[in-house]
Amino acid sequence: MMLAGFFFLFLVSGVITSNISGQPKLHDDQTNFNQDIDEGLDISKTDILKPPELNGSTNQYSKYPELQRNYRNQNSTKTTQINQQFQDVRNNNVNCTQRAVYNHLKLAKDNNNSKMRPSPSQSPTKVEVDVLLYAILDLNEKEQQFVSYIWVLMYWRENDIIWKPEDFCGIETIYPPRDVLWMPDLTIEEMIEENKLPTSPYVTLYYDGEVALVRNMVVVSSCSMEVYKFPFDVQNCKLSFRSIVYSSKDLELQNVTESKGNLEWSLERMTQSEWLFVNFSINKESVNNFGPDQIMLVYTITMKRRSALYIANFLLPIMFLLCLDLASFGISDMGGEKLGFKVTVLLAVTVMQLILNDILPASSDRIPLIAIYCIGVFGLMMLSLVESILMTYLFRKDSASEDNWADKEQSCTDLKKRTSADETPAKQLSVAKEGDSSKPTDESIALKNISDELRDVEKTLTRVLNGSKEENKPGNWSRVAKKVNIVFIVIYVIAVIVFLTFLFSLWIKPDGM
C-alpha cells in the first residue's frame, strides 16, 4: 500500500515538472510578439509564426510536407491580418491629434492669408470684448494715476479656418500660437505704461472658426480725479478700448456681457482695501480722433474712498486742536503763558496743512473742502491769538495807569501843601494897600495881574487833575478787557459752530444737488 502511494506521487511530480519547463518558451515568444507590435515592425519577420524547421529545430512537421504547407498558408494569412490592423490603428492615431488639425488648416508663420482680417472688405469684423476687474491696486491723487488688474477677453470669427470634428476623432478645440492668426489691434487710450505681466502665446481656436483671446493686464492709466470732497469723495476712472488702425467700417467692437454681470463677478473676487468698488458701467461711443470714425468701448469704474482712517488721523486731531484753543480762554492774560500756548496750537495746525499738501493734487479745479476746513480753523485760531494779544496789552496798560495815577496824586498833594504854606499875591497886595492906600504903585498893579493869572492856572490844573483821576483810575482797563474778552468768546463759539455746520453739510451733500 505504501509502495503504491509512493509510485503515484512520483508520477504526479513528473507531470508537473514537464509542464513548468515548457512555459518559459511560450512567454518569451509572446514577449517578442508584443515588442514587434509596439515597434511597428513587420509581423512576418518574427519567428513566432515561422515553421519549426526554420527555427533550427526538427519536429513532426519536417516529416510531413503537406502539413508544413498548410501551416505556412495559415501563418501568411494571420500576418496579413495583423499588419492591416496595426496600420489602421496607426492611421487613426495620426488623425486624433491636434497637430493633425493644425496641419490640415495649414497654419504657419509664413502663411499671410491667415494673418489678414478675416471678414470681407464690405463688412466689418465683429470683435466681442469683455473686461473683468479683478483688483484695484492703487489710486494716486497726487499723480492722477489709476492702477488696476483686469482680465480682457476677446472673441471673433475666422470663417476660413474651420474643420469637421468627426474627421479628427471629435477634436473641437485647438490652441495655436498667436502669431499664426490675425489679432485685433486694440489699445487702452488712458494707458500710460506698458503692461509688465507675461502674456500667453496661445489662443483658443474652435472648429467653427471662433477665436478666443484672454489677457491679464496691470493697467496704469491716467484718471482725472475730483478731490473737492476729500476724504468723502467718489472717483470715476475710465478704460477706453479702441482700435489703433481700423475704422468702424473694418472693425466693430461689441460688449459680451452686461455691466451688472461684470459688477457681480468683480465683487465676488475683489479684495477691497482703501477704495470700495461701487459700480461698473459700459458705454459704446463713436470717436473721430485721427481721421476715420472708430467704435470705442468705455468702461467706467466707480469707487468710493474709505474715510475712517482720514477722519481718525486728520479731521479729529484738528478738531481737538480747535477745542484746545477754546479752552485756552481760561488761561490768565497777565502772563505770557496764554500767548505761548496759542502759538503752539497754531503751529500744530500748520504741520497738518503741510501733510495735506503732500496728499492733494495741485491742479484741482476747486479748493477742496478739507483745505477750507484747515484754513478756517487756522483763521479762527489766528483771531483768537490776536484777541489774546489785545487783552495782554489792555492789562499791561491798566498796570501802567496805576503807577501814573499814584505819581499824579503825589504831585497834587505837594502842590496843595506849597500853596497853603506860602502867601498868595492877593494877600501881599492887600497888605501893600493898607500901608499906602493913597498912592498906588506899578508894583502893586503887576502883582494884581500875576494874581489873576495864577488863579486861572490853578482852576485849569484842578479840572485836568480831576478828569485824569477818573480816567486813569486803577482797574478801569481791566474791566474793559474783561468785557471785550466775554464778547469775543461768544462770537468765537458762534463762528466755530456756524463754520463747522456749513462745512460738514457740504461734505455730506450728495453730488448733483
Disulfide bonds with the S-S distance in Angstrom:
Cys96-Cys169 1.55
Cys223-Cys237 2.05
